[in-house]
Amino acid sequence: MKLYIEESYNELMTKVTWPTWPNLQQTTAVVLIGLGIFTLLVFIMDTISKFSLNAIYPE
């Protein structure tokens, strides 16, 4: 177990490449924009289905 932890730590410190700060900011912005678009689409579909169901089954 100790060997596994040592090798894992060594791999983490020597073989893993971490993104640069500008790259991290750019990919975070892309994810947030995509999330916003997806949220907007779900909201639009929910609103359309609500109006459609209210038209079919009025209260």
N, C-alpha and C positions, 0 to 999 in steps of 0.2 A: 504494500500500500504506500509506503514511504517513497519507493522508487517511482510509482505512478504519479504521485504529487510532485516530486522533483522534476520529472520529465514534462509534466503538464505545465509547470511554472516556467521551465526553460523554453518550451515551445512558445508559450505566450509572450515571453520577453524577447525572443530572437527571431521567430518565424512569422509572427503575426504582423501585418502591416496595418497601421491605424490611419484613418483618413486625416487629411490636413484640415485645419480650421475652416478655410474658405470652402473646401469640398463638403465638409459637414454642414455648414450653413446652407449651401446650395441644395443639397439633398433634403435637408429639413424643410426648406421652403417649398420644394417640389411636393413633398409628402403633404404638407399643410394645404397647399393649393388643391391637390387631388382630393384630399379629405373634404375641403369646402365644396368642391364641385359635386362629389358624391352625396354629401349631405343635402345640397340644394336639389339634386335629382330625386332623392328619397322624399323630401318635403313636397316637391311638385307632384310626384306619383301619389302620395298620401292625400294631398288636397283634391286631386282629380278623382280618386276613388271615393273620397268622402262625399263629394258633390254628386257623383254618379249613384252611389248607394242611397243618398238622401232623395234623389229624383225617383228612384225605383221604389223605395220604401219610405214614403213621407211619414213624419211623426204625427 
